[in-house]
């Protein structure tokens, strides 16, 4: 049977629409857990252009918890700071992270590495397959797919839209996309200049605007404001039009010898009303679009996928109830709202000329000050992400990413990469045997390991979710019964009902 004829319900547990970073990261997460997954991508080949060139600390932390960070770090340089607003730089070294920098890597290469990993895990990636229709019922999703061999029917149990800001999945599912429309537009051109020295790299203030020039191998990326965008914002950007805007901004002629890619983007900010509609879910740009400040898009996409992947796998495999997927919406919808707030704030402050110059100066000071530099950097990059906990003790790790705790044998990162499941770290003190026993009914989903006591400051045990966040931490000051009750509740909430032990 050819690849396009994927119609038997038993063949696919999850269909992922879109082979960008969100879809491919989600496919890796599902494939790692033996969930039968297919990725549908409408374009017949990967794009010949690249929107972004970075992975931040948050993405690298998540990839570290799958043993994948080194694959990406081998691809490019790391830089300990990044642009904030105006001339301000975020001090990434001030963050609480194992990766206090940003990695220079093309988004296209990120997708290539994730696609290679997904295929290693048995995921099928079907290019040239466009979603044409969908409906869902109690048994699954009926997806009509246009392929090179004609229209076919796919019947997965779940379908996830990772198909970009103009998501077909979101529209077909009837999920609203409220927010603010774009009122400022920017032109981006990957071009070859007749004189490579005609524009200095970085920001050039011209007679009628500014031009940001970024060197790339064999070409230069030019970014400048679009002063008169057409009524149809989807109208293609032409070389003569881009050349005219560039010359007007600089107040002089700088000849473009070749245009490799020209595009226009705006500052629209939208967040899907819900990230889950029954058996249909959204992730990445399909769930949220935002101004390009901080180049955070690909990183938010990976974050969505890591949050959703382990939860969806537990539900598909019948180990957790449907309600676990509601926590995906709750956590990542709130994260999306923060993302929109942060990127809009940066764009507004940067765009308002001299009127907000004092605000930019103040933010630059806060980005440098020892007391605030870490907070700002963590907030903008997502490193400070903290999810709400249901059974908490108030320990500062709860909800946050757990650092690489040393275990009696190995480390937490190695354990998460090997098992892709949860972990209960115990320090071996008096009473922790009761915590170990409480977790035994979840042994198929959670590994109980002894941690070096110094690795668990002010905690006797920590329950770590598969994405690396602490779901619960038991404190030495709490009664043993309280710790046992809390860890039992947290296990059931995040990993489903216990396995029946005969």
C-alpha positions as CSV (number, residue, x, y, z in Angstrom):
1,X,0.0,0.0,0.0
2,X,1.5,3.4,-0.9
3,X,2.2,5.9,1.9
4,X,-0.7,8.1,0.9
5,X,-3.2,5.4,1.5
6,X,-3.2,5.6,5.2
7,X,-6.9,4.8,6.0
8,X,-7.1,2.0,8.5
9,X,-8.1,3.3,12.0
10,X,-5.6,1.0,13.8
11,X,-2.6,2.3,11.9
12,X,-2.3,5.8,13.4
13,X,-2.8,6.9,17.0
14,X,-1.9,10.6,16.4
15,X,-1.7,12.6,13.2
16,X,0.4,15.7,13.4
17,X,-0.3,18.4,10.8
18,X,2.8,20.4,10.0
19,X,6.5,19.5,9.8
20,X,8.0,22.5,11.5
21,X,9.8,22.5,14.9
22,X,6.5,22.1,16.8
23,X,5.2,19.2,14.8
24,X,8.5,17.4,14.6
25,X,9.3,17.9,18.3
26,X,5.9,16.5,19.2
27,X,6.4,13.6,16.8
28,X,9.7,12.8,18.6
29,X,8.0,12.8,21.9
30,X,5.3,10.5,20.7
31,X,7.6,8.2,18.8
32,X,9.8,7.9,21.9
33,X,6.8,6.4,23.7
34,X,5.8,4.0,20.9
35,X,2.7,6.0,20.0
36,X,2.0,5.4,16.3
37,X,2.4,8.8,14.7
38,X,2.3,10.3,11.2
39,X,3.3,13.8,10.3
40,X,1.4,15.4,7.4
41,X,3.2,18.3,5.7
42,X,1.6,20.1,2.7
43,X,4.8,21.3,1.1
44,X,6.6,18.6,-0.9
45,X,10.0,19.6,0.3
46,X,11.5,21.6,3.2
47,X,11.6,25.4,2.7
48,X,14.5,27.0,0.9
49,X,14.5,30.0,3.3
50,X,14.9,30.3,7.0
51,X,12.8,32.5,9.4
52,X,15.0,32.4,12.5
53,X,18.5,31.6,13.6
54,X,18.5,30.7,17.3
55,X,17.7,28.3,20.1
56,X,17.5,29.8,23.5
57,X,18.3,28.4,26.9
58,X,14.8,27.2,27.5
59,X,14.8,25.0,24.4
60,X,18.2,23.6,25.1
61,X,17.1,22.7,28.7
62,X,14.2,20.8,27.3
63,X,16.3,19.1,24.6
64,X,18.8,18.2,27.3
65,X,16.1,16.2,29.0
66,X,15.9,14.0,25.9
67,X,19.7,13.7,25.4
68,X,19.4,15.8,22.2
69,X,21.0,19.2,23.2
70,X,24.5,18.1,22.1
71,X,23.2,17.4,18.5
72,X,22.2,21.1,18.3
73,X,25.1,22.6,20.1
74,X,27.4,21.0,17.6
75,X,25.8,23.1,14.8
76,X,26.7,26.7,15.8
77,X,28.2,29.3,18.1
78,X,26.8,30.2,21.5
79,X,26.5,33.8,22.6
80,X,26.0,34.9,26.3
81,X,23.8,37.9,25.5
82,X,21.0,38.8,23.1
83,X,19.2,42.0,22.0
84,X,16.4,43.3,24.3
85,X,15.1,46.7,23.4
86,X,17.0,49.5,21.8
87,X,20.7,49.1,22.6
88,X,20.0,47.0,25.7
89,X,21.3,43.5,25.9
90,X,20.0,40.7,28.1
91,X,22.7,39.1,30.3
92,X,21.9,35.4,29.7
93,X,24.7,34.4,32.1
94,X,22.6,35.8,34.9
95,X,19.9,33.1,34.4
96,X,19.5,29.9,36.5
97,X,20.1,27.4,33.7
98,X,22.7,24.9,32.5
99,X,22.8,26.8,29.2
100,X,23.4,30.5,29.9
101,X,23.5,31.6,26.3
102,X,21.7,31.5,22.9
103,X,22.7,29.1,20.2
104,X,23.1,30.3,16.7
105,X,21.4,27.7,14.5
106,X,19.1,28.1,11.5
107,X,15.5,27.1,12.1
108,X,15.6,24.9,9.0
109,X,18.5,23.0,10.5
110,X,16.5,22.6,13.8
111,X,13.7,21.0,11.7
112,X,16.2,18.7,9.9
113,X,17.7,17.4,13.1
114,X,14.2,16.8,14.7
115,X,13.0,15.1,11.5
116,X,16.0,12.8,11.6
117,X,15.3,11.9,15.2
118,X,11.6,11.4,14.5
119,X,12.4,8.9,11.7
120,X,14.8,7.1,14.0
121,X,11.8,6.6,16.4
122,X,9.6,5.2,13.7
123,X,7.5,8.2,12.8
124,X,6.3,8.6,9.2
125,X,6.7,12.0,7.7
126,X,4.5,12.4,4.6
127,X,5.4,15.5,2.5
128,X,3.0,16.8,-0.1
129,X,0.0,15.9,2.0
130,X,-2.4,18.7,2.7
131,X,-5.3,18.5,5.2
132,X,-8.5,19.3,3.4
133,X,-11.2,18.5,6.0
134,X,-11.7,17.0,9.4
135,X,-14.5,16.0,11.8
136,X,-14.3,14.2,15.1
137,X,-16.5,11.7,16.9
138,X,-16.2,9.5,20.0
139,X,-13.9,7.1,18.2
140,X,-11.4,9.4,16.7
141,X,-10.8,12.0,14.0
142,X,-11.7,11.6,10.3
143,X,-9.2,13.6,8.3
144,X,-9.4,14.2,4.6
145,X,-6.0,14.5,3.1
146,X,-5.0,15.6,-0.4
147,X,-1.9,13.8,-1.5
148,X,0.0,13.2,-4.8
149,X,-2.2,10.1,-5.3
150,X,-5.4,11.9,-4.7
151,X,-7.7,12.5,-1.7
152,X,-7.4,9.9,1.0
153,X,-9.0,9.3,4.4
154,X,-6.9,9.2,7.6
155,X,-8.5,8.0,10.8
156,X,-6.3,8.8,13.8
157,X,-7.4,8.8,17.4
158,X,-6.1,12.4,17.8
159,X,-5.0,15.2,15.5
160,X,-2.6,18.0,16.5
161,X,-2.4,21.2,14.4
162,X,1.2,22.4,14.2
163,X,0.6,24.1,10.9
164,X,1.5,27.7,11.5
165,X,-0.3,31.0,12.1
166,X,-2.8,30.4,9.4
167,X,-3.6,27.0,10.7
168,X,-6.0,24.9,8.6
169,X,-6.6,22.7,11.7
170,X,-7.6,25.6,13.9
171,X,-10.0,26.9,11.2
172,X,-11.6,23.6,10.5
173,X,-12.0,22.9,14.2
174,X,-13.7,26.3,14.7
175,X,-11.3,27.5,17.3
176,X,-11.3,31.3,17.7
177,X,-8.1,33.3,17.3
178,X,-8.6,36.6,19.1
179,X,-6.0,39.3,19.5
180,X,-4.7,42.4,18.0
181,X,-4.2,42.8,14.2
182,X,-0.9,44.0,12.8
183,X,-0.6,47.8,12.5
184,X,3.2,47.9,11.8
185,X,5.0,45.9,9.1
186,X,8.6,45.0,8.5
187,X,10.3,43.8,5.4
188,X,12.9,41.1,5.5
189,X,15.2,40.2,2.6
190,X,17.9,37.6,2.3
191,X,20.0,39.3,-0.5
192,X,23.3,39.4,-2.2
193,X,24.7,42.9,-2.4
194,X,26.6,44.2,-5.4
195,X,29.0,45.7,-2.9
196,X,29.2,43.5,0.3
197,X,30.7,46.5,2.2
198,X,27.9,48.9,1.3
199,X,26.1,48.3,4.6
200,X,27.7,47.8,8.0
201,X,26.5,44.8,10.0
202,X,24.2,45.7,12.9
203,X,21.8,48.6,13.0
204,X,22.4,51.5,10.5
205,X,20.4,54.7,11.1
206,X,19.6,56.2,7.7
207,X,18.0,59.4,6.5
208,X,14.5,58.0,6.7
209,X,14.7,54.9,8.9
210,X,16.9,52.1,10.1
211,X,18.2,49.0,8.5
212,X,19.4,45.9,10.5
213,X,22.0,43.9,8.6
214,X,22.8,40.3,9.7
215,X,25.6,38.4,7.9
216,X,24.8,35.0,6.7
217,X,27.0,32.5,4.7
218,X,26.9,33.8,1.1
219,X,24.4,36.6,1.7
220,X,23.1,39.2,4.1
221,X,19.8,39.5,5.9
222,X,18.3,43.0,5.7
223,X,15.4,44.0,8.0
224,X,13.7,47.4,7.7
225,X,10.2,48.9,8.3
226,X,7.7,48.8,5.5
227,X,6.3,52.4,5.5
228,X,3.5,51.7,3.0
229,X,2.4,48.1,3.0
230,X,-0.2,47.2,0.4
231,X,-3.8,46.7,1.3
232,X,-3.4,43.0,0.7
233,X,-0.7,42.1,3.2
234,X,-0.2,38.8,1.5
235,X,0.9,40.5,-1.7
236,X,4.4,39.2,-2.6
237,X,7.3,41.5,-1.9
238,X,9.1,42.3,-5.1
239,X,12.8,43.1,-5.6
240,X,12.1,46.6,-7.1
241,X,9.8,47.3,-4.1
242,X,12.3,46.1,-1.5
243,X,15.1,48.0,-3.3
244,X,13.1,51.2,-3.2
245,X,12.3,50.9,0.6
246,X,15.9,50.1,1.4
247,X,17.2,53.1,-0.6
248,X,14.6,55.5,1.0
249,X,15.5,54.3,4.5
250,X,19.2,54.7,4.0
251,X,18.9,57.9,2.0
252,X,21.3,56.4,-0.7
253,X,21.3,53.6,-3.2
254,X,22.7,50.3,-2.2
255,X,22.3,47.9,-5.1
256,X,20.9,44.4,-4.5
257,X,22.5,41.9,-7.0
258,X,20.3,39.0,-6.1
259,X,17.3,38.3,-3.8
260,X,17.1,34.9,-2.3
261,X,14.0,35.4,-0.2
262,X,11.8,38.5,0.4
263,X,8.9,38.6,2.8
264,X,6.8,40.9,5.0
265,X,5.7,40.3,8.6
266,X,3.6,42.3,11.0
267,X,3.2,42.8,14.7
268,X,-0.1,40.9,15.1
269,X,-0.6,39.2,18.5
270,X,-3.2,36.4,18.7
271,X,-3.8,33.5,21.0
272,X,-6.2,30.6,20.3
273,X,-9.3,30.6,22.5
274,X,-8.5,27.0,23.5
275,X,-5.6,24.7,22.7
276,X,-7.8,21.6,22.9
277,X,-11.1,20.9,21.3
278,X,-12.0,17.3,22.1
279,X,-9.6,15.1,20.1
280,X,-8.0,18.1,18.2
281,X,-5.2,20.1,19.8
282,X,-3.0,23.0,18.7
283,X,0.7,23.8,19.3
284,X,3.3,26.3,18.1
285,X,2.2,29.2,15.8
286,X,-1.1,27.5,15.2
287,X,-1.8,28.3,18.9
288,X,-0.2,31.8,19.1
289,X,1.4,34.4,16.9
290,X,3.3,37.4,18.2
291,X,5.7,40.2,17.3
292,X,9.1,38.9,16.4
293,X,10.9,40.5,19.4
294,X,13.5,38.2,20.9
295,X,13.2,35.6,18.1
296,X,11.2,33.4,20.5
297,X,8.8,31.7,18.1
298,X,10.7,28.4,17.4
299,X,11.5,28.2,21.1
300,X,7.8,28.5,22.2
301,X,7.0,25.8,19.6
302,X,9.4,23.4,21.2
303,X,8.0,24.2,24.6
304,X,4.4,23.5,23.6
305,X,5.4,20.2,22.0
306,X,7.4,19.0,25.1
307,X,4.5,19.9,27.4
308,X,1.9,18.1,25.2
309,X,3.9,15.1,24.1
310,X,4.2,13.1,27.4
311,X,0.6,14.0,28.4
312,X,-0.9,12.9,25.0
313,X,1.1,9.7,25.1
314,X,-0.2,8.7,28.6
315,X,-3.8,9.4,27.4
316,X,-3.4,7.5,24.1
317,X,-1.9,4.5,25.9
318,X,-4.8,4.5,28.4
319,X,-2.6,5.2,31.4
320,X,-4.1,8.7,32.2
321,X,-7.6,10.2,31.9
322,X,-8.6,12.8,29.3
323,X,-8.5,15.5,31.9
324,X,-4.6,15.4,31.8
325,X,-4.9,17.1,28.4
326,X,-6.7,20.0,30.0
327,X,-3.5,20.8,31.9
328,X,-1.8,21.3,28.5
329,X,-4.3,24.0,27.7
330,X,-4.1,25.5,31.2
331,X,-0.3,25.7,31.3
332,X,0.6,26.6,27.7
333,X,-2.3,29.0,27.2
334,X,-1.1,31.0,30.2
335,X,2.5,30.8,28.8
336,X,1.2,32.0,25.4
337,X,-0.4,35.0,27.1
338,X,2.9,35.9,28.8
339,X,4.6,35.4,25.5
340,X,2.3,37.9,23.8
341,X,2.6,40.4,26.6
342,X,6.4,40.3,26.6
343,X,6.9,40.5,22.8
344,X,4.3,43.3,22.5
345,X,5.9,45.3,25.2
346,X,9.3,45.0,23.6
347,X,8.0,46.1,20.2
348,X,6.0,49.0,21.6
349,X,8.9,50.4,23.6
350,X,11.3,49.9,20.7
351,X,9.0,51.6,18.1
352,X,7.9,54.7,19.9
353,X,11.0,56.9,19.0
354,X,12.1,59.6,21.4
355,X,8.9,59.6,23.4
356,X,9.8,56.3,25.1
357,X,13.6,56.8,25.1
358,X,13.5,57.2,28.9
359,X,11.7,53.8,29.2
360,X,14.4,52.2,27.0
361,X,17.1,53.7,29.1
362,X,15.5,52.4,32.3
363,X,15.0,48.9,30.8
364,X,18.7,48.9,29.8
365,X,19.7,49.6,33.4
366,X,17.5,46.8,34.7
367,X,18.9,44.4,32.1
368,X,22.4,45.2,33.5
369,X,21.7,45.4,37.3
370,X,22.6,42.4,39.3
371,X,19.3,42.4,41.2
372,X,17.1,42.3,38.0
373,X,19.2,41.1,35.1
374,X,18.5,37.4,35.8
375,X,14.7,38.0,36.2
376,X,14.4,39.9,33.0
377,X,16.5,37.3,31.0
378,X,14.5,34.4,32.4
379,X,11.1,36.1,31.8
380,X,11.9,37.0,28.2
381,X,13.5,33.6,27.3
382,X,11.0,31.4,29.2
383,X,13.6,30.0,31.5
384,X,11.6,31.3,34.4
385,X,8.5,29.3,33.4
386,X,6.8,27.9,36.4
387,X,3.7,25.8,36.2
388,X,1.1,25.6,38.9
389,X,1.2,22.6,41.2
390,X,-1.8,20.8,42.6
391,X,-0.2,19.2,45.7
392,X,2.4,21.6,46.8
393,X,4.6,22.1,49.8
394,X,5.8,25.5,48.9
395,X,9.4,24.3,47.9
396,X,11.0,26.8,45.5
397,X,11.5,24.1,42.9
398,X,7.8,23.2,42.6
399,X,6.6,24.1,39.1
400,X,10.1,25.0,37.8
401,X,12.5,23.1,35.8
402,X,14.6,20.8,38.1
403,X,18.4,21.2,37.6
404,X,20.6,18.3,36.8
405,X,20.5,16.6,40.2
406,X,23.3,14.1,40.9
407,X,22.0,10.7,41.7
408,X,23.7,7.8,43.5
409,X,24.3,6.4,40.0
410,X,24.3,8.9,37.1
411,X,22.3,12.1,36.9
412,X,18.7,13.3,36.5
413,X,19.3,14.4,32.8
414,X,20.6,11.0,31.9
415,X,17.7,9.3,33.6
416,X,15.1,11.4,31.8
417,X,16.8,10.9,28.5
418,X,16.8,7.2,29.0
419,X,13.3,6.6,30.3
420,X,11.3,9.7,29.0
421,X,9.1,9.1,32.0
422,X,8.7,10.6,35.4
423,X,11.1,10.3,38.3
424,X,10.8,10.4,42.1
425,X,14.1,11.5,43.6
426,X,14.5,10.5,47.3
427,X,17.4,11.5,49.6
428,X,17.5,8.3,51.6
429,X,16.7,9.9,54.9
430,X,14.4,8.3,57.5
431,X,10.9,7.9,56.2
432,X,11.7,7.9,52.5
433,X,10.9,4.2,52.3
434,X,7.3,5.2,52.7
435,X,7.6,7.5,49.8
436,X,9.2,4.8,47.7
437,X,6.3,2.5,48.6
438,X,3.7,5.1,47.7
439,X,5.2,5.4,44.2
440,X,5.4,1.6,43.5
441,X,1.9,1.4,41.8
442,X,3.2,3.9,39.2
443,X,6.5,1.9,38.5
444,X,5.5,1.7,34.8
445,X,5.5,5.5,34.5
446,X,7.8,6.8,37.3
447,X,11.3,5.6,38.2
448,X,12.2,5.9,41.9
449,X,15.9,6.7,42.4
450,X,18.2,7.7,45.2
451,X,19.6,11.2,44.9
452,X,22.7,12.5,46.6
453,X,21.3,14.4,49.6
454,X,23.3,17.6,48.6
455,X,21.4,17.6,45.3
456,X,18.0,18.1,47.0
457,X,18.4,21.2,49.1
458,X,15.7,21.5,51.7
459,X,13.8,18.5,50.2
460,X,13.5,14.8,51.1
461,X,12.1,13.9,47.8
462,X,11.1,15.6,44.4
463,X,8.6,14.3,41.9
464,X,9.8,15.2,38.4
465,X,7.5,15.3,35.4
466,X,8.8,13.9,32.0
467,X,9.4,17.4,30.8
468,X,11.7,18.1,33.7
469,X,9.4,20.3,35.8
470,X,8.9,19.5,39.5
471,X,5.4,18.4,40.2
472,X,6.0,18.1,44.0
473,X,8.7,18.4,46.5
474,X,8.6,17.0,50.0
475,X,10.2,19.1,52.8
476,X,11.9,17.8,55.9
477,X,9.7,19.9,58.1
478,X,6.5,18.3,56.9
479,X,5.1,15.3,58.7
480,X,5.7,12.0,56.9
481,X,2.0,11.3,56.4
482,X,1.6,14.7,54.8
483,X,4.5,14.0,52.3
484,X,3.1,10.6,51.5
485,X,-0.4,12.0,50.9
486,X,0.9,14.8,48.7
487,X,3.1,12.6,46.6
488,X,0.3,10.1,46.1
489,X,-2.0,12.9,45.0
490,X,0.6,14.4,42.6
491,X,1.3,10.9,41.1
492,X,-2.4,10.3,40.4
493,X,-2.9,13.9,39.0
494,X,0.0,13.8,36.6
495,X,0.4,10.2,35.7
496,X,-3.1,8.8,36.0
497,X,-4.5,6.0,38.2
498,X,-2.1,3.5,39.7
499,X,-1.5,0.2,38.0
500,X,-3.4,-2.6,39.8
501,X,-0.9,-4.8,41.6
502,X,-2.1,-8.4,42.0
